[in-house]
Amino acid sequence: METRGIKISPVNMEERANLPLRSGDTVRVWTKIKEKDKTRLQAFEGLVLCRKHGREPGATFTVRRVIDRVGVEKIFPLYSPDIDKIEILRRAKVRRAKLYHIREKAAKEIRREMRNIMRVREPEAESAIPESSAEEAKSDKM
């Protein structure tokens, strides 16, 4: 069955199928957001954790980004008409096809940062006591 010049989808299917998108890439995905009668573009930039289902019509890719120490993951359909464009910003050499272990790694790093912040803040609390009241506390103990 031929489709002589009939456009089935607003997406350029060949361009998206041949997109060199892999795990470990840092990408910026521009999505169309419809608000009332206007549409605008919103970017979501992050690390590609995986690409699933190859080049078939149901193909998806997962992008992870950390915003205010909270990990946000979005799953984008590769051939979605809501995606305006996909920009590949950086390419990293990875040894896995699915980078799900990044979730735990990021959580550990955040916990370590939180411990360091707590350690830094503890001495500040002691120095916040005025000197006169600190001297009075010492004299009361004696």
N, CA, C and O atoms as a MOPAC input file, in Angstrom:
PM7 MOZYME 1SCF
protein

 N      0.84400 1    -1.18100 1     0.00000 1
 C      0.00000 1     0.00000 1     0.00000 1
 C      0.88700 1     1.24100 1     0.00000 1
 O      1.75400 1     1.38000 1     0.86400 1
 N      0.68800 1     2.11500 1    -0.92900 1
 C      1.48500 1     3.32600 1    -1.04400 1
 C      0.73100 1     4.51500 1    -0.46600 1
 O     -0.49800 1     4.57200 1    -0.49700 1
 N      1.50000 1     5.46300 1     0.06400 1
 C      0.89600 1     6.68800 1     0.60400 1
 C      1.43500 1     7.86900 1    -0.18300 1
 O      2.18100 1     8.68100 1     0.36400 1
 N      1.09300 1     7.97900 1    -1.39600 1
 C      1.64400 1     8.96300 1    -2.32800 1
 C      1.49200 1    10.39100 1    -1.80800 1
 O      0.45500 1    11.02800 1    -1.99200 1
 N      2.53200 1    10.87100 1    -1.16600 1
 C      2.55300 1    12.26700 1    -0.72200 1
 C      1.63200 1    12.58400 1     0.44200 1
 O      1.48400 1    13.75000 1     0.80700 1
 N      1.01200 1    11.57600 1     1.03200 1
 C      0.12300 1    11.82500 1     2.17000 1
 C      0.96000 1    11.84000 1     3.43400 1
 O      1.71800 1    10.90800 1     3.69900 1
 N      0.81900 1    12.89700 1     4.21000 1
 C      1.57100 1    13.02300 1     5.45400 1
 C      0.70400 1    12.49900 1     6.59800 1
 O     -0.34200 1    13.06900 1     6.90900 1
 N      1.14800 1    11.41500 1     7.21400 1
 C      0.37900 1    10.76900 1     8.27800 1
 C      0.60100 1    11.46800 1     9.60800 1
 O     -0.33300 1    11.63400 1    10.39300 1
 N      1.82100 1    11.87000 1     9.85900 1
 C      2.18000 1    12.47600 1    11.14400 1
 C      2.86600 1    13.81900 1    10.90400 1
 O      3.56400 1    13.98600 1     9.90400 1
 N      2.67200 1    14.78800 1    11.82300 1
 C      3.37700 1    16.06100 1    11.67500 1
 C      4.87000 1    15.96300 1    11.98400 1
 O      5.61400 1    16.92400 1    11.78900 1
 N      5.30400 1    14.79900 1    12.46700 1
 C      6.70500 1    14.58300 1    12.82700 1
 C      7.44300 1    13.98000 1    11.64300 1
 O      6.91400 1    13.10600 1    10.95500 1
 N      8.65900 1    14.44300 1    11.40500 1
 C      9.50500 1    13.85400 1    10.38000 1
 C     10.04200 1    12.53100 1    10.93100 1
 O     11.01300 1    12.50500 1    11.68800 1
 N      9.39100 1    11.43900 1    10.53600 1
 C      9.67900 1    10.12200 1    11.11000 1
 C     11.11500 1     9.66300 1    10.81700 1
 O     11.76700 1     9.09300 1    11.69200 1
 N     11.60500 1     9.89900 1     9.61900 1
 C     12.95300 1     9.44900 1     9.27100 1
 C     14.00600 1    10.18900 1    10.09400 1
 O     14.98700 1     9.59900 1    10.54600 1
 N     13.78500 1    11.48400 1    10.27900 1
 C     14.73700 1    12.29500 1    11.05100 1
 C     14.81200 1    11.81200 1    12.50200 1
 O     15.90000 1    11.68300 1    13.06400 1
 N     13.65500 1    11.54700 1    13.09900 1
 C     13.63300 1    11.07400 1    14.49000 1
 C     14.19500 1     9.66300 1    14.61300 1
 O     14.87300 1     9.35200 1    15.59200 1
 N     13.92200 1     8.80700 1    13.63200 1
 C     14.42000 1     7.42500 1    13.67800 1
 C     15.94800 1     7.40100 1    13.59300 1
 O     16.59500 1     6.56700 1    14.22700 1
 N     16.51400 1     8.30600 1    12.81800 1
 C     17.96600 1     8.33500 1    12.63100 1
 C     18.67200 1     9.26700 1    13.61400 1
 O     19.86800 1     9.52000 1    13.47100 1
 N     17.95200 1     9.77600 1    14.60000 1
 C     18.54700 1    10.65200 1    15.61200 1
 C     19.58200 1     9.86000 1    16.41700 1
 O     19.24600 1     8.81100 1    16.96500 1
 N     20.81400 1    10.32600 1    16.50100 1
 C     21.85100 1     9.55200 1    17.20300 1
 C     21.76400 1     9.72400 1    18.72300 1
 O     22.71300 1    10.17900 1    19.36100 1
 N     20.63500 1     9.36000 1    19.28200 1
 C     20.37200 1     9.52400 1    20.71600 1
 C     20.73600 1     8.23300 1    21.44300 1
 O     20.22700 1     7.16400 1    21.10600 1
 N     21.63000 1     8.33100 1    22.45400 1
 C     22.08000 1     7.15800 1    23.19900 1
 C     22.06800 1     7.44400 1    24.68700 1
 O     21.94200 1     8.59600 1    25.10300 1
 N     22.19600 1     6.41400 1    25.47800 1
 C     22.32900 1     6.57100 1    26.92700 1
 C     23.61300 1     7.32600 1    27.22200 1
 O     24.63800 1     7.09300 1    26.58200 1
 N     23.55700 1     8.22300 1    28.18300 1
 C     24.72600 1     9.01400 1    28.55500 1
 C     24.78300 1    10.36600 1    27.88300 1
 O     25.61600 1    11.19800 1    28.24200 1
 N     23.91600 1    10.60400 1    26.91600 1
 C     23.88000 1    11.90500 1    26.25300 1
 C     23.18100 1    12.92000 1    27.14900 1
 O     22.22700 1    12.58500 1    27.85300 1
 N     23.65500 1    14.15000 1    27.12000 1
 C     22.94200 1    15.24800 1    27.76000 1
 C     22.16100 1    15.93900 1    26.66000 1
 O     22.73000 1    16.41100 1    25.67600 1
 N     20.84100 1    15.99500 1    26.84200 1
 C     19.97300 1    16.52600 1    25.79400 1
 C     19.08400 1    17.64200 1    26.33400 1
 O     18.85500 1    17.75700 1    27.53900 1
 N     18.59400 1    18.45300 1    25.41100 1
 C     17.57900 1    19.46500 1    25.71800 1
 C     16.38100 1    19.14400 1    24.83700 1
 O     16.47200 1    19.19000 1    23.61000 1
 N     15.25900 1    18.81800 1    25.46900 1
 C     14.04800 1    18.44500 1    24.74700 1
 C     13.08300 1    19.62000 1    24.81100 1
 O     12.69600 1    20.04800 1    25.89800 1
 N     12.69600 1    20.14300 1    23.65700 1
 C     11.76200 1    21.26600 1    23.57700 1
 C     10.37000 1    20.70100 1    23.34400 1
 O     10.09900 1    20.11600 1    22.29500 1
 N      9.48100 1    20.87800 1    24.33000 1
 C      8.12000 1    20.37400 1    24.21600 1
 C      7.14400 1    21.52500 1    24.03900 1
 O      7.34500 1    22.62200 1    24.56100 1
 N      6.07900 1    21.24800 1    23.28900 1
 C      5.02900 1    22.24700 1    23.08200 1
 C      4.03100 1    22.12600 1    24.22000 1
 O      3.52400 1    21.04100 1    24.50700 1
 N      3.75200 1    23.26400 1    24.87100 1
 C      2.79300 1    23.28900 1    25.97600 1
 C      1.64700 1    24.18700 1    25.56600 1
 O      1.84800 1    25.32800 1    25.15000 1
 N      0.45300 1    23.66200 1    25.68600 1
 C     -0.72900 1    24.42300 1    25.27800 1
 C     -1.39300 1    25.00300 1    26.52200 1
 O     -1.79100 1    24.26400 1    27.42300 1
 N     -1.50900 1    26.31500 1    26.56700 1
 C     -2.18400 1    27.01200 1    27.65900 1
 C     -3.29400 1    27.86000 1    27.05200 1
 O     -3.03600 1    28.82200 1    26.32900 1
 N     -4.52400 1    27.48900 1    27.35500 1
 C     -5.71400 1    28.14100 1    26.78400 1
 C     -5.63500 1    28.09600 1    25.26200 1
 O     -5.72100 1    27.01200 1    24.68500 1
 N     -5.47700 1    29.22600 1    24.60000 1
 C     -5.43300 1    29.22300 1    23.14100 1
 C     -4.02500 1    29.42800 1    22.59200 1
 O     -3.84200 1    29.48700 1    21.37600 1
 N     -3.02400 1    29.53700 1    23.47200 1
 C     -1.64300 1    29.75800 1    23.03500 1
 C     -0.80500 1    28.49800 1    23.25100 1
 O     -1.09300 1    27.68500 1    24.12900 1
 N      0.22600 1    28.35800 1    22.44200 1
 C      1.20200 1    27.29100 1    22.65600 1
 C      2.56800 1    27.92800 1    22.84900 1
 O      2.90500 1    28.91800 1    22.19900 1
 N      3.33900 1    27.35200 1    23.74200 1
 C      4.69100 1    27.84200 1    23.99300 1
 C      5.62700 1    26.65000 1    24.05000 1
 O      5.18700 1    25.50600 1    24.16400 1
 N      6.92600 1    26.92700 1    23.96900 1
 C      7.93200 1    25.87500 1    24.03900 1
 C      8.58800 1    25.88800 1    25.40900 1
 O      8.91300 1    26.94700 1    25.94500 1
 N      8.78100 1    24.70100 1    25.97100 1
 C      9.45900 1    24.58100 1    27.26000 1
 C     10.56900 1    23.55400 1    27.11700 1
 O     10.36300 1    22.47400 1    26.56300 1
 N     11.74200 1    23.89600 1    27.62000 1
 C     12.90100 1    23.00900 1    27.50000 1
 C     13.04900 1    22.16900 1    28.75900 1
 O     12.80300 1    22.64600 1    29.86600 1
 N     13.44900 1    20.92500 1    28.58400 1
 C     13.79600 1    20.03500 1    29.69500 1
 C     15.15800 1    19.46800 1    29.35500 1
 O     15.30800 1    18.72400 1    28.38600 1
 N     16.15800 1    19.82600 1    30.16300 1
 C     17.53600 1    19.43000 1    29.88500 1
 C     17.97900 1    18.41900 1    30.92200 1
 O     17.77200 1    18.62100 1    32.11900 1
 N     18.58600 1    17.33600 1    30.47500 1
 C     19.04400 1    16.32800 1    31.41900 1
 C     19.80500 1    15.20800 1    30.72700 1
 O     20.15000 1    15.28700 1    29.54800 1
 N     20.05100 1    14.16200 1    31.51000 1
 C     20.83900 1    13.01200 1    31.06800 1
 C     19.89600 1    11.92100 1    30.56900 1
 O     18.90400 1    11.60600 1    31.22600 1
 N     20.20100 1    11.35100 1    29.42000 1
 C     19.39400 1    10.24800 1    28.88600 1
 C     19.78200 1     8.98300 1    29.64100 1
 O     20.92500 1     8.53200 1    29.57000 1
 N     18.81400 1     8.41300 1    30.36900 1
 C     19.07200 1     7.17300 1    31.10100 1
 C     18.91000 1     5.95200 1    30.20200 1
 O     19.66800 1     4.98800 1    30.31200 1
 N     17.91800 1     5.99700 1    29.31100 1
 C     17.71500 1     4.84800 1    28.44300 1
 C     16.90700 1     5.23500 1    27.21500 1
 O     16.22200 1     6.25700 1    27.18000 1
 N     17.01600 1     4.39100 1    26.22900 1
 C     16.17800 1     4.50000 1    25.03100 1
 C     15.57000 1     3.12500 1    24.83400 1
 O     16.28800 1     2.13000 1    24.73400 1
 N     14.24600 1     3.06800 1    24.77800 1
 C     13.56300 1     1.77900 1    24.70300 1
 C     12.81200 1     1.62100 1    23.39200 1
 O     12.38200 1     2.60200 1    22.78500 1
 N     12.66200 1     0.39300 1    22.96900 1
 C     11.87900 1    -0.02200 1    21.80700 1
 C     12.45700 1     0.46400 1    20.48400 1
 O     11.72600 1     0.58500 1    19.50100 1
 N     13.75600 1     0.74400 1    20.44500 1
 C     14.46500 1     1.02200 1    19.20300 1
 C     13.86000 1     2.09900 1    18.33500 1
 O     13.75800 1     3.25500 1    18.74700 1
 N     13.45000 1     1.71800 1    17.10500 1
 C     12.92500 1     2.68800 1    16.14400 1
 C     11.44300 1     2.45600 1    15.84900 1
 O     10.89100 1     3.07800 1    14.94200 1
 N     10.80800 1     1.58500 1    16.59000 1
 C      9.39700 1     1.30800 1    16.32300 1
 C      8.52100 1     2.48800 1    16.74900 1
 O      9.00400 1     3.38100 1    17.44500 1
 N      7.26900 1     2.51400 1    16.35700 1
 C      6.39400 1     3.66000 1    16.65900 1
 C      6.21000 1     3.95500 1    18.14200 1
 O      5.92400 1     5.09600 1    18.50600 1
 N      6.36400 1     2.96400 1    19.00000 1
 C      6.20300 1     3.17500 1    20.44100 1
 C      7.50300 1     3.46400 1    21.16300 1
 O      7.56500 1     3.32300 1    22.38400 1
 N      8.53700 1     3.86200 1    20.45200 1
 C      9.85500 1     4.09400 1    21.04600 1
 C      9.81400 1     5.25800 1    22.03000 1
 O      9.15100 1     6.26500 1    21.78200 1
 N     10.53100 1     5.11500 1    23.15500 1
 C     10.59700 1     6.16000 1    24.17000 1
 C     12.03300 1     6.34400 1    24.62500 1
 O     12.88600 1     5.48600 1    24.40000 1
 N     12.28800 1     7.47900 1    25.26900 1
 C     13.57500 1     7.69400 1    25.92300 1
 C     13.31900 1     8.42900 1    27.23300 1
 O     12.41500 1     9.25900 1    27.32700 1
 N     14.13000 1     8.11000 1    28.24400 1
 C     13.96900 1     8.66600 1    29.58100 1
 C     15.07300 1     9.67200 1    29.84300 1
 O     16.24700 1     9.38900 1    29.60500 1
 N     14.69500 1    10.86200 1    30.33800 1
 C     15.64800 1    11.92900 1    30.63800 1
 C     15.55100 1    12.24700 1    32.11900 1
 O     14.45200 1    12.40800 1    32.64900 1
 N     16.69700 1    12.33900 1    32.79600 1
 C     16.73800 1    12.63000 1    34.23400 1
 C     17.45700 1    13.95100 1    34.46900 1
 O     18.47000 1    14.25400 1    33.83800 1
 N     16.90400 1    14.72600 1    35.39400 1
 C     17.47400 1    16.01500 1    35.76200 1
 C     17.29500 1    16.20200 1    37.26000 1
 O     16.28700 1    15.77600 1    37.82300 1
 N     18.27000 1    16.83900 1    37.91300 1
 C     18.16700 1    17.12600 1    39.34400 1
 C     17.83500 1    18.60000 1    39.50500 1
 O     18.58600 1    19.47100 1    39.06500 1
 N     16.69500 1    18.87000 1    40.14500 1
 C     16.23600 1    20.23400 1    40.37800 1
 C     16.07900 1    20.42200 1    41.87800 1
 O     15.26900 1    19.73500 1    42.50000 1
 N     16.83500 1    21.33700 1    42.47100 1
 C     16.78100 1    21.60300 1    43.91600 1
 C     16.92600 1    20.31800 1    44.72800 1
 O     16.13700 1    20.06100 1    45.63800 1
 N     17.93000 1    19.51700 1    44.39900 1
 C     18.25200 1    18.25900 1    45.07200 1
 C     17.14900 1    17.21200 1    44.96200 1
 O     17.11700 1    16.26900 1    45.75200 1
 N     16.25700 1    17.36100 1    44.01000 1
 C     15.20900 1    16.37600 1    43.76500 1
 C     15.35900 1    15.88900 1    42.33300 1
 O     15.38200 1    16.69200 1    41.40000 1
 N     15.45900 1    14.59000 1    42.15800 1
 C     15.59700 1    14.03700 1    40.82100 1
 C     14.25300 1    13.98400 1    40.11400 1
 O     13.27200 1    13.49600 1    40.67300 1
 N     14.20800 1    14.48200 1    38.89500 1
 C     12.99600 1    14.47200 1    38.08600 1
 C     13.28700 1    13.69800 1    36.81600 1
 O     14.24600 1    13.99700 1    36.10400 1
 N     12.45300 1    12.69600 1    36.52900 1
 C     12.61000 1    11.91500 1    35.31000 1
 C     11.36500 1    12.06400 1    34.45800 1
 O     10.24400 1    12.03000 1    34.96400 1
 N     11.57000 1    12.22700 1    33.17900 1
 C     10.45900 1    12.29400 1    32.23600 1
 C     10.69300 1    11.27500 1    31.14400 1
 O     11.81300 1    11.09800 1    30.66600 1
 N      9.62800 1    10.61300 1    30.75800 1
 C      9.67800 1     9.64500 1    29.67000 1
 C      9.00600 1    10.29300 1    28.46600 1
 O      7.82600 1    10.64300 1    28.51000 1
 N      9.77000 1    10.44700 1    27.39700 1
 C      9.27100 1    11.09700 1    26.18900 1
 C      9.06600 1    10.05900 1    25.08900 1
 O      9.95700 1     9.24700 1    24.84100 1
 N      7.90900 1    10.07100 1    24.42400 1
 C      7.76100 1     9.25200 1    23.21800 1
 C      8.61200 1     9.86600 1    22.10500 1
 O      8.57300 1    11.07800 1    21.89100 1
 N      9.35900 1     9.05400 1    21.41400 1
 C     10.29300 1     9.54900 1    20.40400 1
 C      9.57800 1    10.25800 1    19.25100 1
 O     10.06900 1    11.26500 1    18.74100 1
 N      8.43100 1     9.74000 1    18.84400 1
 C      7.72600 1    10.29000 1    17.68900 1
 C      6.55200 1    11.17900 1    18.07800 1
 O      5.64000 1    11.37200 1    17.27400 1
 N      6.55300 1    11.71400 1    19.27000 1
 C      5.44600 1    12.54900 1    19.73000 1
 C      5.40700 1    13.87500 1    18.97400 1
 O      6.44400 1    14.51600 1    18.80700 1
 N      4.22900 1    14.29400 1    18.51600 1
 C      4.12300 1    15.59900 1    17.86300 1
 C      4.26500 1    16.75600 1    18.85200 1
 O      4.44000 1    17.90300 1    18.44100 1
 N      4.18800 1    16.46000 1    20.16400 1
 C      4.36200 1    17.50200 1    21.18100 1
 C      5.82300 1    17.89700 1    21.36000 1
 O      6.11100 1    18.94100 1    21.94600 1
 N      6.74500 1    17.08000 1    20.86500 1
 C      8.16600 1    17.41800 1    20.94100 1
 C      8.52600 1    18.22600 1    19.70800 1
 O      8.39400 1    17.75600 1    18.57700 1
 N      8.98500 1    19.45500 1    19.94400 1
 C      9.35800 1    20.33200 1    18.83300 1
 C     10.72000 1    19.93100 1    18.27500 1
 O     10.86900 1    19.72300 1    17.07100 1
 N     11.72100 1    19.82400 1    19.16700 1
 C     13.04900 1    19.41000 1    18.72200 1
 C     13.81900 1    18.80600 1    19.88800 1
 O     13.51400 1    19.05000 1    21.05500 1
 N     14.82300 1    18.01300 1    19.53700 1
 C     15.70000 1    17.37400 1    20.51400 1
 C     17.12100 1    17.77500 1    20.17000 1
 O     17.62200 1    17.47000 1    19.08800 1
 N     17.77400 1    18.47200 1    21.11600 1
 C     19.15700 1    18.91300 1    20.90800 1
 C     20.08400 1    18.04100 1    21.73300 1
 O     19.86700 1    17.86400 1    22.93100 1
 N     21.10600 1    17.49900 1    21.11100 1
 C     22.11800 1    16.73400 1    21.83200 1
 C     23.23500 1    17.70100 1    22.18800 1
 O     23.91500 1    18.22700 1    21.30800 1
 N     23.42200 1    17.93500 1    23.49500 1
 C     24.39500 1    18.91700 1    23.95900 1
 C     25.76600 1    18.29800 1    24.21100 1
 O     26.78900 1    18.86000 1    23.81900 1
 N     25.78300 1    17.13800 1    24.86500 1
 C     27.04100 1    16.48700 1    25.22400 1
 C     26.89400 1    14.98500 1    25.05600 1
 O     25.79400 1    14.44200 1    25.16400 1
 N     27.97900 1    14.33800 1    24.79900 1
 C     27.97000 1    12.88500 1    24.67700 1
 C     29.00300 1    12.31900 1    25.63800 1
 O     30.16000 1    12.74000 1    25.62400 1
 N     28.59600 1    11.36900 1    26.47100 1
 C     29.50400 1    10.75200 1    27.42800 1
 C     29.72900 1     9.29300 1    27.04200 1
 O     28.84600 1     8.63900 1    26.48600 1
 N     30.91500 1     8.80100 1    27.34500 1
 C     31.21000 1     7.39500 1    27.08100 1
 C     30.66300 1     6.59300 1    28.26100 1
 O     31.09100 1     6.77500 1    29.40000 1
 N     29.72400 1     5.71500 1    27.97600 1
 C     29.13000 1     4.88500 1    29.02400 1
 C     29.28800 1     3.42400 1    28.64200 1
 O     29.45400 1     3.08700 1    27.46900 1
 N     29.23400 1     2.56100 1    29.65300 1
 C     29.40900 1     1.13000 1    29.41100 1
 C     28.11000 1     0.35000 1    29.58800 1
 O     28.10900 1    -0.88000 1    29.53700 1
 N     27.03100 1     1.04800 1    29.78900 1
 C     25.73000 1     0.40400 1    29.97800 1
 C     24.72400 1     0.98700 1    29.00000 1
 O     24.84500 1     2.14000 1    28.58700 1
 N     23.73300 1     0.19000 1    28.63200 1
 C     22.66600 1     0.67300 1    27.76400 1
 C     21.58600 1     1.36800 1    28.58700 1
 O     20.93800 1     2.30000 1    28.10900 1
 N     21.39600 1     0.91600 1    29.81500 1
 C     20.40300 1     1.50500 1    30.72200 1
 C     21.14500 1     2.01800 1    31.95700 1
 O     21.79800 1     1.24500 1    32.65800 1
 N     21.04600 1     3.31100 1    32.21800 1
 C     21.80300 1     3.93300 1    33.31200 1
 C     20.95100 1     4.12000 1    34.57000 1
 O     20.97900 1     5.18500 1    35.18600 1
 N     20.19500 1     3.08600 1    34.94900 1
 C     19.32400 1     3.20700 1    36.12100 1
 C     20.11800 1     3.34300 1    37.41600 1
 O     19.60000 1     3.86700 1    38.40200 1
 N     21.36400 1     2.87800 1    37.42800 1
 C     22.18000 1     2.96800 1    38.64200 1
 C     22.51100 1     4.42700 1    38.99700 1
 O     22.95200 1     4.69900 1    40.11400 1
 N     22.30700 1     5.35500 1    38.07200 1
 C     22.55100 1     6.78100 1    38.33700 1
 C     21.61500 1     7.28100 1    39.43500 1
 O     21.97600 1     8.17900 1    40.19500 1
 N     20.41800 1     6.70800 1    39.52200 1
 C     19.45200 1     7.13000 1    40.54900 1
 C     20.02800 1     6.94400 1    41.94500 1
 O     19.99100 1     7.86600 1    42.76000 1
 N     20.56400 1     5.75100 1    42.22700 1
 C     21.12900 1     5.48400 1    43.55100 1
 C     22.39500 1     6.30100 1    43.78800 1
 O     22.63700 1     6.78900 1    44.89200 1
 N     23.19300 1     6.44000 1    42.73900 1
 C     24.43100 1     7.21200 1    42.85700 1
 C     24.12400 1     8.66300 1    43.21800 1
 O     24.78300 1     9.24600 1    44.07800 1
 N     23.12900 1     9.23800 1    42.56400 1
 C     22.75200 1    10.61900 1    42.84200 1
 C     22.20400 1    10.74800 1    44.25900 1
 O     22.49000 1    11.73000 1    44.94400 1
 N     21.42400 1     9.77300 1    44.70400 1
 C     20.85700 1     9.81600 1    46.05700 1
 C     21.96900 1     9.77200 1    47.10400 1
 O     21.90300 1    10.47300 1    48.11400 1
 N     22.98500 1     8.95100 1    46.86300 1
 C     24.10400 1     8.87100 1    47.80800 1
 C     24.85200 1    10.19700 1    47.87100 1
 O     25.22100 1    10.65000 1    48.95500 1
 N     25.07800 1    10.82300 1    46.71400 1
 C     25.77700 1    12.10700 1    46.68500 1
 C     24.99800 1    13.17500 1    47.43200 1
 O     25.58200 1    13.98700 1    48.15000 1
 N     23.69100 1    13.17800 1    47.26700 1
 C     22.85400 1    14.16600 1    47.95900 1
 C     22.91200 1    13.94100 1    49.46700 1
 O     23.01200 1    14.90200 1    50.23000 1
 N     22.85000 1    12.67800 1    49.90700 1
 C     22.94500 1    12.39900 1    51.34500 1
 C     24.28500 1    12.87100 1    51.90500 1
 O     24.34400 1    13.42900 1    53.00100 1
 N     25.36200 1    12.64500 1    51.14500 1
 C     26.69000 1    13.07600 1    51.58900 1
 C     26.74200 1    14.59700 1    51.68700 1
 O     27.30000 1    15.13200 1    52.64600 1
 N     26.17400 1    15.29700 1    50.71800 1
 C     26.13500 1    16.76100 1    50.76400 1
 C     25.34800 1    17.25200 1    51.97000 1
 O     25.74300 1    18.21400 1    52.62800 1
 N     24.23600 1    16.58700 1    52.25700 1
 C     23.40200 1    16.98500 1    53.39500 1
 C     24.18000 1    16.81000 1    54.70200 1
 O     24.08800 1    17.65300 1    55.59400 1
 N     24.94700 1    15.71800 1    54.81900 1
 C     25.76200 1    15.50900 1    56.02200 1
 C     26.79200 1    16.62400 1    56.17300 1
 O     27.00300 1    17.13600 1    57.27200 1
 N     27.43400 1    17.00000 1    55.06500 1
 C     28.42800 1    18.07000 1    55.10300 1
 C     27.79200 1    19.39400 1    55.48400 1
 O     28.39000 1    20.16900 1    56.23000 1
 N     26.60500 1    19.66800 1    54.99500 1
 C     25.91200 1    20.91100 1    55.33900 1
 C     25.56600 1    20.92300 1    56.82000 1
 O     25.71000 1    21.94900 1    57.48600 1
 N     25.11100 1    19.78700 1    57.33900 1
 C     24.74800 1    19.71600 1    58.75500 1
 C     25.97300 1    19.92000 1    59.63600 1
 O     25.88800 1    20.58600 1    60.66800 1
 N     27.10900 1    19.35300 1    59.24300 1
 C     28.34100 1    19.51400 1    60.01900 1
 C     28.80300 1    20.96700 1    60.02700 1
 O     29.30200 1    21.46400 1    61.03700 1
 N     28.63900 1    21.62500 1    58.92200 1
 C     29.05500 1    23.02000 1    58.82700 1
 C     28.14900 1    23.90100 1    59.67500 1
 O     28.62300 1    24.85700 1    60.28800 1
 N     26.88500 1    23.60700 1    59.72100 1
 C     25.93500 1    24.44700 1    60.44100 1
 C     26.01000 1    24.28100 1    61.95300 1
 O     25.68300 1    25.22200 1    62.67700 1
 N     26.42300 1    23.13100 1    62.45600 1
 C     26.47300 1    22.90900 1    63.89900 1
 C     27.39700 1    23.89200 1    64.62500 1
 O     26.96200 1    24.47200 1    65.62000 1
 N     28.64100 1    24.11400 1    64.19300 1
 C     29.50700 1    25.06200 1    64.88800 1
 C     28.97800 1    26.49600 1    64.81300 1
 O     29.21400 1    27.29100 1    65.72300 1
 N     28.27800 1    26.82500 1    63.75600 1
 C     27.72400 1    28.17100 1    63.63200 1
 C     26.69900 1    28.43400 1    64.71600 1
 O     26.58800 1    29.56200 1    65.19800 1
 N     25.94900 1    27.42100 1    65.10900 1
 C     24.92000 1    27.58500 1    66.13100 1
 C     25.56300 1    27.93500 1    67.47900 1
 O     25.01600 1    28.74400 1    68.22800 1
 N     26.71200 1    27.33700 1    67.79400 1
 C     27.39300 1    27.62500 1    69.05200 1
 C     27.95300 1    29.04600 1    69.07000 1
 O     27.91100 1    29.72000 1    70.09900 1
 N     28.47500 1    29.49900 1    67.93400 1
 C     29.06400 1    30.82900 1    67.88600 1
 C     27.99900 1    31.92400 1    67.85200 1
 O     28.31900 1    33.10400 1    67.99700 1
 N     26.74900 1    31.54600 1    67.66200 1
 C     25.67100 1    32.52800 1    67.60200 1
 C     25.31300 1    33.05800 1    68.99800 1
 O     24.63600 1    34.08100 1    69.10900 1
 N     25.75800 1    32.37800 1    70.06400 1
 C     25.47300 1    32.82400 1    71.42300 1
 C     26.34600 1    34.04700 1    71.71400 1
 O     27.55800 1    34.00100 1    71.50200 1
 N     25.74300 1    35.14200 1    72.19900 1
 C     26.54600 1    36.32400 1    72.52300 1
 C     27.57600 1    36.00500 1    73.60600 1
 O     27.34600 1    35.14000 1    74.45200 1
 N     28.71500 1    36.70800 1    73.57700 1
 C     29.81400 1    36.43200 1    74.50000 1
 C     29.41600 1    36.67500 1    75.94800 1
 O     29.83300 1    35.92400 1    76.83000 1
 N     28.62200 1    37.70200 1    76.21300 1
 C     28.24500 1    38.01300 1    77.58700 1
 C     27.40500 1    36.89000 1    78.18600 1
 O     27.59100 1    36.54200 1    79.35200 1
 N     26.49500 1    36.32300 1    77.42200 1
 C     25.67000 1    35.24100 1    77.94900 1
 C     26.49700 1    33.96500 1    78.08100 1
 O     26.22700 1    33.15500 1    78.96700 1
 N     27.50800 1    33.76400 1    77.21300 1
 C     28.38300 1    32.59400 1    77.32500 1
 C     29.21200 1    32.69500 1    78.61100 1
 O     29.42200 1    31.69300 1    79.29500 1
 N     29.68400 1    33.90800 1    78.93900 1
 C     30.46600 1    34.08100 1    80.17200 1
 C     29.58900 1    33.85400 1    81.40100 1
 O     30.03800 1    33.27600 1    82.39200 1
 N     28.34000 1    34.30800 1    81.33500 1
 C     27.40500 1    34.10000 1    82.45800 1
 C     27.13600 1    32.63100 1    82.64200 1
 O     27.03300 1    32.17300 1    83.78000 1
 N     27.01800 1    31.87400 1    81.57800 1
 C     26.76400 1    30.44000 1    81.68200 1
 C     27.93800 1    29.74500 1    82.31500 1
 O     27.74200 1    28.81000 1    83.09000 1
 N     29.16600 1    30.16700 1    82.01400 1
 C     30.34700 1    29.57600 1    82.61300 1
 C     30.41400 1    29.88600 1    84.11800 1
 O     30.78300 1    29.02600 1    84.91800 1
 N     30.05800 1    31.10500 1    84.48700 1
 C     30.12300 1    31.49600 1    85.90200 1
 C     29.03100 1    30.80100 1    86.70300 1
 O     29.22500 1    30.52000 1    87.88500 1
 N     27.88800 1    30.51800 1    86.08600 1
 C     26.82900 1    29.80500 1    86.77200 1
 C     27.21500 1    28.37600 1    87.06100 1
 O     26.80100 1    27.82500 1    88.08000 1
 N     27.99700 1    27.75800 1    86.19400 1
 C     28.42700 1    26.38200 1    86.38000 1
 C     29.41800 1    26.26100 1    87.54400 1
 O     29.47000 1    25.23000 1    88.21500 1
 N     30.18100 1    27.28800 1    87.77200 1
 C     31.18100 1    27.22900 1    88.82200 1
 C     30.53500 1    27.44000 1    90.12700 1
 O     31.20700 1    27.43000 1    91.15800 1

